[in-house]
Amino acid sequence: MGPYLVRRVLALLPVMAVVVTVVFLLIHLIPGDPVSVMLGPDATTTQIEKTRQALGLDRPLYDQLLGFYARILRGDLGQSYFLDRPVTRALWERAEPTLVLTGLALLVAVIIGVPSGTIAAAYRGSLWDRGLMFMSLLGVCIPGFWLSLNLIYLFAVRLGWLPAAGYVSIFSDPAAGLRYMVLPALSLGFNQSALIARIARSCMLEVLQQDYIRTARAKGLSNRVVIYVHAFRNALVPVVTVIGITTAVLIGGAVVTEIVFNIPGLGRLIISAILRRDYPVVQGVVLVTAATYVLINLTVDLLYAVIDPRIRYE
Amino acid sequence: MARSGLLRRLLTASMAVLFGLAALTTAAHAQIKGGVVRVGNLGEPPALDAHWTTASITETLTNHVYEGLYSLDSSNRPIPMLADSHTVSKDGLVYTFKLRQGVKFHNGKEMTSEDVVASLGRWGKQSIYGKALFAQVSELKAVDKYTVEMRLKEKSAIVLISLAVPNNFGAIYPKEIAEKFPPEQKATEYIGTGPFKLAEWKPDQYIRMVRFDDYKSRNEKPNGYGGGKTAYVDEIRWIPVPEVATRVAQVETGELDFADDLNLDSYDRLKKSPNARPIVSKPYYWLVAVFNKKEGLMTNQKLRQAWQAAIDIEPIMKNVAGGKSEFYRMDSSLAPVEISSWHTKLTGLPWNEHNRDKAKRLLQESGYKKEPIRFMTTQEYKWMYDFALLTKQQLEDVGFNIDLQVVDWATLVKRRNNSKEYDVFTTGIGAAYDPTHHVYLTANWPGWTTDEDIQRIQSELARETDPKKRMALWEQQTRQFYEKVPVIRYGDLFGLRAMRNTVKGFNEKTERIRFYNVWLEK
């Protein structure tokens, strides 16, 4: 396990290098630059040139790229053009809301998805099965944006039960923090629960076909014991994969939810950074997201070994 | 005698009752000190350095924290703010400004002439209005602690108005800050003389401004952007809410007290809301299609005139305004109605002729061979995209070939500075308070209007100080505009804001929002 772990962690480095280079080139090659945005639409060409020089944007691209690598190796992600602070600090300040939102959305997705899939499989063909799968179909088809706005309209504007948007840290005020998270986590979680439900159902169905299940039933065990004690854990491996992928998707895909609910997380940060061409921030967020994605994949792989003792890595 | 005595007593009694009632009702509307007014806006300002950028959100925010020598009154004319008075020499070449005394900066220091000279010097090197003024200035110096002298190279019509415009304005900073940050570098320390001071800036979360207790207000009543300013609220909290539907929802739920830059489709919903109401903001922008006159197809004047002759503006404006007549106005004047000093009512202008035959004839005379015309727009401002699309349809009906290129705002702003990348682009022209501030008539602004007649009249406008002669020049310039067609002027579009009913004292007539003289009712 040890050497395997070390190899996997080392494999991170080339992946990250490629991702970071591609994004650097992309963001610098698309038209538009931060200076025109910052100085306002009526700036003159001389002003723009002067500010570009001050920011080092007039140096050739390969020069800027090498400078970027050198800084990363020192742990310095640069200074944001718009936020007047180091990128590392901007990322640190924005990580908490995204992590909280992602965590809660994942919780919602798992709480809705896993039982739905399991029950649907257990009562296959019944009204339960069809009803739950229809709900998961809705989860896939309903655009997150539309769902978010409608949740705001119903629960905040009409009923006044929950706030429409905003963020309060759970660590400073847990009750208020949770109130602000209910609608966004629900919206984001519902979308993601669909895939989890479907995979859980298929896996469960497959496992329920197995011989040892028939043996368990023959032994006279109740349906509930059969499903939850014997079948469930075996069905888990693919489900854990999907949950892992979902986590990664959530971290990146919480963007729309963050914008609609005005949550100051990494998703909103990267969108505004792209629109303003705040290059250092874009590069920083992509670097961190790529690293997180790869680490999550690694964790999921390691979890397999825990869940299924038959799986071993060389 | 007895009857008139009774009558008199009756009259006195009813007067007393009436006055009593009046006193009661005015007492109910008396300004309340305290509270936090939460304002939702589009996004983050690129800077809070007023000299540095023309971004309108910077304009709105900085005008709460800083002040200039002059400000604009309700007719958009210059009135003194930090200046007490001024005199002009007989030959018109020396302006002497007397400053108000005892005005404090947020750090406790008193504002004096050396702060003014340092700040305006910096402004004169970076701001577009500063540079235009300082092109005529030979020297700016401090004569004594409260007197500043400006010497001009030539007679200028734009001294006071340049010092009064709120956008990219001549904000007075302490000398130390004005000298610490070179003009092309954003200032990142924020000390002004305004009624509010910057308390906290958490990017993409909020900007907090709190009441400056030592603010020295002018004695006059509030007048437009100027006059007396009182900070009734304890704090203004500016909250960036990028998603417009969320901004509206938050005013309805009470999470925000005010929201700016809303889409017109929220209007009906806001009208029905029990706790909030819509405000139509005028002026907002007039819609414009700007031609690249440096190189390419649109250097051909007849082609530009053909475009102008072809379009039917009213249906376009109606569509862009979502069918609501409250949100648009048809007008050929280059300055909107609200800028009354420069509003023109000329007739016989070739504006909105929607004459297809004339357009076709001009197209033919221009020698146009149906080459694609690159028309750049963006979906980030829905109204730009809408009017571009409708224009394309109308023009193709008379024989134009329009290649509509839709890009994001950052790309559009970048590309429009490069004459090889486009033929026409969409934008909006906001309030220009002086004829010399109409950027589309200048040679350096994208589009590059270098027409000799237009340029000659612009320079005369900068020097002619007699108001009647200036207006005559401006009318002449308007006629030149419609003949030479540097850009296409569509109609005026208005904007939408939302305000909770607990917010009182808000001036709905200014182009941009201000929260001094505003209080919150319980």
Interface residues (C-beta under 8 A of the other chain):
Chain A: I30 P31 G32 D33 P34 S36 V37 M38 L39 G40 P41 D42 A43 T44 T45 Q47 I48 K50 T51 A54 F82 L83 D84 R85 A90 E93 R94 L149 I152 Y153 A156 V157 G160 P163 A164 A165 G166 I259 V260 F261 N262 P264 R268 L269 I271 S272 L275 R276 R277
Chain B: G43 E44 P46 A47 W52 T53 T54 A55 T58 Q126 I128 K131 N168 E184 Q185 K186 T188 K202 P203 D204 Q205 I239 P240 V241 P242 E243 A245 T246 A249 Q250 E252 T253 E255 V407 D408 W409 A410 T411 L412 V413 K414 R415 N417 T427 V439 N444 W445
